[in-house]
Amino acid sequence: MRLSKDGGRNYFTKNTRRISSELPSFPAAVMVTGKDGCVSTFCLDFDAGRGDVAADVLALKGLLVRCGLRWIEDTSPSRGVHVYIPWRNRIDFTTARECVEALAIRFTSLDPSPHQSVYSGCIRVPGSPWKKGGYQTLTQPLAAAVDVAMRPNPSVGHDALRDELAPELATLRESIVEPTRLPGGKTTITNRSILRAEAEKIGRHGTFDASRYSSPSEARQAVLAAAAGSGWSLTDVQKRMQDGTWAGLTGFYARYSPRQRVKALKRDWRKAETFCFKQATLPQGIKNGRKYDTSRMNTQGGVDAKDLTNHQYLRSWETVLHSYERAHLRSREGISLRFLLRAMLEAAHKKDSPILEFGVRAFAQATGTHESTVARQLKMLVSAPTPLIRQVGEGRGRHADAYELIIPDVYAPIAETTSWKKGKAYALRPVFRELGQVAALVYEVIEKSQEDIKTIEITRETGLSPTSIKNALEMLQSWNLISRTESGWEISKARNLRSLADYFGVTESVAAQYAAHKKQRDVWHAWLDSRVNTFGTLALMTDDYEYSDADIPFWPDTDPHEITLASLTLRIGA
């Protein structure tokens, strides 16, 4: 289930928890679509703000009775009503969505959004708290509701329901715009980076632009073609489908049996690879390709004595940072400053130098913030009473401001006596853009601990409040990033940070931020290039340069020391 910690307005993925026998303390909703891209229940949400709920629910009940269907019903303190229609056989996402949207055409107060996204579609169920007090409550005896849940409706009832909704289904199909075709029978081929973002959306949510893809089969083939064109393997795709990241794509294969589903996926993957191979063999100038303007940074230093000294200095600076932040960076702004300092430390390790010359956009990319925020925070850190960085160079043209990591005299004893902790230095890793900065700090402490660490020790190491630590531990445990042992907490091997970042869609947001920053840099560099002096150097008047008096009519014959502004004016006038 997903908890809403903002009063029922949003049900973020990061707040997912296991369903337990205890009532949740926050508004809670369960996912409508499973990881297999199928639904077991139609969840109909009648909203009091959209129309006459009582009349629509009464008409719906008559429709369900005619189709021989049974249902479960509950109501909320806001006078909204939920109707649940369970099915014996699971129904693929696309078919379920079409049916619910057809019902929404007939009943104006019905909100179809729970069935319009595999990734985010959810609904509050009986027992869930309401944001202004009260609970979602059954309108029928508990025994009757349990009986309906234990004996769901057969497939024949679903067929009867679709027959009843034939006019609405026809209207729904007529509203779909025909797919766009280019002249000469050519198919639409977009820039690969744009197709990648669109494919990610289709794979996650199972929704697609009907004016671009005429059927779910075309949409799923587009996802596979984008993956193959980006250098993915079939195993990468299967992993995303199995862990629920691409539940939308999984739903496109729901009509196949499990054995046939594997064969169908392999068949479609071969088609995708063939398509990408043909695109790669097009003549130069016709095909589209991605251009990489950067290379991977070196993350390892050399064995030179100077490199080793820099490494020791940076490790000592890191121990000072941990002591400094517990004393000075405990507020919300302070937590954000912690990750800016970590980003500078990570960059210093990769550059193998305590002096850095990176723009604010590079640090914004590393911390998941805006470049204007980074610029403001750098000024705060430099002007602090006991700064850990100082500005040693001013940016000009293509060069950014230069900063140096320094160890204040007051912290010198700590740097000399405190032992280094194992592990690399990281800025804000992508998955924690979704899980939050406090969770990142807690994960870092557990990751760098030599042995299982207790909650009270985590609180002491981070310098944060016990409540914040408790909530962060609960969140990390719910996503299988950490596990509890008899002696404390440890990092779990069940799921890695990269796969979870892919599941949240953070990888795509990071790529979008990078693309925006690259575009801004290109504009800035173009502006700089336009200001470069393009005038040629004037030739000197020597024997190699032929000239005549007619070329320079004002050139005087008198001695240069006798020339005055008045004499030049008179000569030109003459």
N, C-alpha and C positions, 0 to 999 in steps of 0.2 A: 504494500500500500504506500501511497505518497501522502505526506503530511503537509499541511499548509500553515506556515508560521507567520503569515501576514493576514490572518483573519479570513481565509477562504478565497482570496483573490488569485493566488497562484499556487500550483502544485508542482514545485521544481523536482527534477529528477534526483538531485542530490539529497533530497529529503525522503528517499525511499526507505521503508523499514519493513521488517518481516511482520506478517499478520499474527497477532497473538490473541489470547483469550481475554485480555484486559482491554477496556475501552480506551482509545487514544485520548490524550489531553488536548490535541489540536484537531481541527477539521481534517478528515482522512478520506481518501478516495482510492479505489482499486482500478487497475488497468482493465480496459475493455477487451483489448486484443492481446493474445498470447505471443510468445516468442516464435511460434510457428506461423504467425501471420493469419491466424484464424480466430474466430469468436465462438464462444459456447452459449452466449446469451445476447439477445438484443436488449440494450439498455436505453430506454426511451425517457428522455428528460423533458418534462413539461414545465416551462418557465412561466411564472405568474406575470412577468413583465412583457410577455410576447402575445398574449391573447387570453381567451376564455378557457382556462384550464379545465374547469368542471365539465363544460360542454364537450371539449375535445376528448377528455378521458372517458366520458360516458359513451361517445361515439366509437372510440377505439375498442372499448369492451364489447360492444355489439359486433364489431368487425371480427374480433378474436373468437367470439362465440360461434359466428358463422363458419369460421375456418377450423373449428374444433380444437382451439388452442387454449392452454392454461397459462396463467401468469402470476407474478408476485408484485405487490404494490406497496409503496411506502409514501410518506408525505413529510415535508419539512416545515419548520415554523414559519417559513416565508410563504406558505400555501402552495408551493410547487409540489409536483407529484412525479415520482419515478415508477415506471412500469418495466418489469423484467420478464422477458420471454425466453426461457431456457430451451436449448435444443439437444437432442440425443446425439446427433452427429455435428461435429464442428463445421462451421461455414467460413469460407475464405473471406478475407477482409473486403475485397472489391464487391463481391455479391452482397455482403451484409450492408456495406455503405450505401449501395444503390437502393436497397430495400428501405432502409431507414430514411434516406433522403426523399424517397417517394412518399413515405408516411408523413414527412414534414410538409410536403406540398398539400396534402389533404388536411392536416391538423396544424394550424398556424402557430399554436403555442409550443409545438415540439421543436426542441433544439437538437439538430443532428450532429453537433460538433463532437460528442464522445466517440462517434463512429467515423470521423473524418481524418483521423491520424492514428497510425499504428503506434507512433512514438509517444504521443502526449495525450491520447484520448483516454479519459478516466471519468469515474462517476462516484459520488458519495453513496454509500450503502447504509442500510438500517444499522443504527448504533453510532453513526458518525456524528460528532458534535457540530452544531451550527455556529457560525461566527458571532451571532448576537445572543447566544444562549439557547438551550434546548438540544434535541437530537433528531436525527432522521428516524422516523418511527413507522413500523409496520401498520397497515390499515386492516389486516386480516389476522386471524389467530396464528400463532407461531407454528402449531402443528400443521395447519393448512399450507403455510409457506414452505415448510420442510418437505412436505409431501410433493409439492410441485418441483422443488429442487431435486428430489431423489428420483422422480419419474418425469424427466423432461419430455418435451414435445417431439414427435417423430418428424422425419423429413417430409412426409406427405402434407403435414400442416404448413410447412414452409412453402411448398408448391401451391397450396390453396391460397395462402396469403399473397403470393406474387400474382396469382390469377385475379384476385380482388383488386390489386393495385395496378392492373394493366394500363389503365388510362394515365395514371401518374408516371409510371415507368416510361410510357411512350413520350410524355411531355418532357421527361428528364433527358431522354436520348435526343429529342429534337433540339434541345437547348445547347447540345454539344457542337462546337464549331468544327467544321471539317478540317482535317489536317492540311497544312500549307504545303503546296508542291511547287518546286522551282521549275522554270521552263526547261524543256528537253527531257523531262522525266527524271531530273537529278534530285537526289534527296538532300535535305538540309543538313549541312555539316557546319557546326559552330566551332568557335575557338575552343581548344581542348580544356583550358582552365575553366571556362564558363560551363562546359558540359560536365566537368568533374563536380562542380557545386550542385548542378541540377541532378546529376546521378545520385549524389549523396542524399539529397532530399527524397528522391523516389525510393531509394533503398531503405531509408529509415521509416518514412511515413506511409509509403504505399500509394501516395497520391501523385498524379501526373497531369500535365497540360494536355487536355484532350484535343486541342487544336494542333498539337505537335505529334502526338502519338495516338493512333486511332484505336488501339486496344492495349490491354495489360501486357500482352505478349511483346508488342513493340517497345513498351516502356521498360520491361525487364531486360530486353536485349540491349537497350541503350545503356542501362546500368552496367551490364557485363562488358560492353564494348568500351565504355569509359574506363573500367577497371583494367582491362587488358591493355588499353592504350597507355595507361599510366604505369605500366610495368608490374602490375600485380600478378599473382599466380592464382590458380583455381583454389588452392588451399587457403589463401587469404580471404577469398570470397566465402568459402564454406565456413570458415571460422566466424566471420561476421554474421552469417545466417544462423549459426548454431548458438552463439552467445546472446542473440536477441538484438544486436546492434542494427542489423538489416532485417528486422521483422517484416517490413513492407515487402521486400524482395521475396522473402520466404512465403508470404501470402500469395504471391503470384503463382507459386507452384503448389498451392494447396489442393488443386483438383487431381493431382497425381498421388498415387500410393507412395509410401516411403521408399520402396525399391525403385519405382518408376521415376520418383523425384530426383534421385541421384543420376540416373541415366539422362533425364531431360536436362539437368543442369550441365552435365558434361557435353551434351550435344550442343546446347546454346553457347557454351564456352568456346568450343571449337569454331563455331560460326563467328564469334566475336574476335577470336585470334586471326581468323582468315580475313575478316574485314580490316583489322588493324594492319595486317601485313600488306594488303593491297594499298592502304593509305600511305604506308611507309615507302612503297616502291613507286609512288607517283613521281613525275619529273620535278626537278627542283623549281620552286616558285609556285607550284600548285598545292603542295601539301603544306599543312600547318605544323609547326613544331614549337616546343617550349624552349626558351633560351634561359640558361642559368648564368647570372652575372656574378655569382659569388662561389667560392670554393670552401670546402669544409675546413674549419679551423683546426690547427694542431693542438691536441689536448695533452701532449706529453712534452716535458722539458728535456734538454740534453744532459750530458754528464759533465759539462764544463763547471768549474768552480763557481763562476759568476752565476750560472743558472741555478746551482744548488743553493747559493746564498739567497737569491730571490725567492726560491721556493720556501726556504726556512723563514724568511721575513714575512711572506704572505700567510704562512701557517700561524706564526706568532700574532699577526694582525687579526686573524680569525679568532683566536682565543680572547684577544682584547675586545673584539666585536661582541662576543657572547656576554662578557661582563658588562660592557657599556650599555647594551640594549636592555638588560634586566634592570638597570638603574635609571635610564633616561627614555627608553622607547617602549612604554607600556600602554599608551593611548591608542586609539584607532588610527590616528595619523602616524603614530610611532611604529605601529606594526607594518604599515605601508613603507615607512622609511627603512625598516629592517630588510625588506626585500630589495630595495634599491641598493643598499650597501652590499647585499649578497650578490646582486647582479654585477656590481663593480668588482667584487672579489672573484667571481667566476671568470669574468673577462680578463682580470689580471693574471689568473692562473693560466689561461689559454694563451695569453700574450707573453707570459713569463716576465712580467715587469710590473712594478707598482704604479707606473705612470700610464695613464689611459687617455686616449683621444678618440672617444666614441660620441656620436651625436645623441640627442635626447630620444630620437626615434628608436635607436638600437636598445636603449635601456627601457623604453616603453614596451618594446616587443618582449623583453626578458621578464618584465614585471606585470604585464597584462594591464597597463594603465595608459593614459593619454600622454602625449609628448609634452603638453603644457603643464601637466601635473609633475612630470619628471623635472622640467626646468625649474619649477617653483621649489621642489623638494631639494634639488641640488644647492640652491641658494640657502635653504634652511640648514643643510648639513655643513656648508662651508662657514656660515656665520654662527654656528653653535658655540657655546662657551668653551666646550672641550671637543673640538672637531676631530673626526677621524679621517677627513679628506681636506685637501686644500687645492685651490685652483692655481696651476702653474703655467697656464698658457691660455690666450684668448683666441677664440675661433675667428677665422677669416676665410671667406671664399668657400672652398670645399672642405676646409679643415674645421673640426669641432673644437670646443673648449677642451683643454687638457687638465686632468686632475691627478693628484698623487695620493695614494693611501699612506697615511702617516700614523705613527703610534705616539700619542701624547706622553709627555714626561710622567704624568701622574699614573699612567697605566704601564710604564716600563717594567716595574717589578712583576706585574702579572704576566707580561709577555715573556719574561726571562724564567719564571718559575713554574708556570702552568704547563702541563703536558698537553701535547696535541691530541685531538680526537681523530679517530679513523674516519674515512669517507671523504667523498668529493664535496666541493662547495657548489651549491645550486642556487639559481635565482628561483622565481616562482615557476615550478614545472606546470605544463599546460593543464593537467587534470585539476589542479587546485584553483584555476580560474573559476571552475564550477563549484568545487567543494569549499573554497574559502581559504584565506591566508592563515587563520588560526589552525585549521586542519593541517596545513602545510608545515607549520612550525612543530606541531605535535608529531607528525609523521617523521620529520627530520630528527627529533630527539630520540624517538624509538629506533630509527634507522642507524644512528650513530652510537647507540648504547652497546657496550661490550656484552651485556647479558640482558635478560628480561628486566624491564624497568617498571616500577610501580607508579600508580597515578600521582601520588604525592611527590615523587621525584620528578615527574614530568612537569608538574605545576611549578616546582622550584627551578627547574632548568629553563623554562620559558618565561617565568616571571608574570604569567597571566593568571586570571581569576580561576578558581576551582570550577565555577559553573561553565565557563568557556571551554575549559579542558574536558569536562564531562561530556558536553555536547559534541565536541570534536571527536572524542574517542568513540562515542556512540555512532556517529556518522561513518567514521573510518571502518568500524567493525561491521556495520551493515553492508558495506560494499566490499567486504572480504579483503581489505587492504592490511588490516592488522587482526590479530587473534589474541585471546586472553589465555594465559597459562596460570598454573598454580602460583608462580612467583612474580607475575606481572603481565606486561604486554610485549609482543614480538611482531615483527613484520611477517605477514602472511604470504605464502608462495602461490596461493590459489589464483590471484589475478594481478597483473602488472599494471603500472600506471599508464602505459601507452595504450593498451587495449581499452581501458576505462575512459581515457580521453577521447578515443575514437567513438566509443559508445555515446558519450555526452555530446559529441559534435564539436568539441573544443578545437580539434585539429583543423577543422575547416575555418573556424573563426580566427585562429592564429594565422592561417594562410591568407585570409582576407585582409587582416591587419598588415601583414608583410607586403601584400600587393599594393595597398593604399600608400604605405610608406615609400615604396619604390617609385610609385607614380609621383608623389610629392618631391622626392629627390630628383627625379628626371626633370620636373618643371623648374626646380631651383638651379640645377646644372645648366639647363638650356638658357635660363635668364642670365647666369654668370657668363656663359659663352657669348651671348649677344652683346655683352658689355666689354669684350676684349677689344683693344685698340687694333683696328685692321688697316690703318693708314700706312703706306709704305714710307721708307726712309728717303728724305730728300737727297738728291745727288750733290756732291761737292763740285764746285767750279774749278776744275783742273784742266790739264791739257787733254785729258780723255773725254772731257765734256765740252762739246762744241756749242757755242752760243754767240750771239751778236748783240749789239747795243739795242736792236729792235726787240729782243726778248726781254730786256730789262730797261725800259725807257727812262726810269727814274734813277738809274745808277749814276752817281756823281763822278766827275773827273777830278775833283779836288781831293785834297788829303782828308782821310776820314776824321782827323781831329778837328777839321774846320767845318764839318757838316753840322748844320743845326736843323731843327724841325721847321723853321721858317724857310730855309733855303730849299729843303726838300719840297715844301708846299709850292713855292714859286716855280721850281723846275717842272713839277708835274703839271701845274697850270699852264706853263708855256708850251 
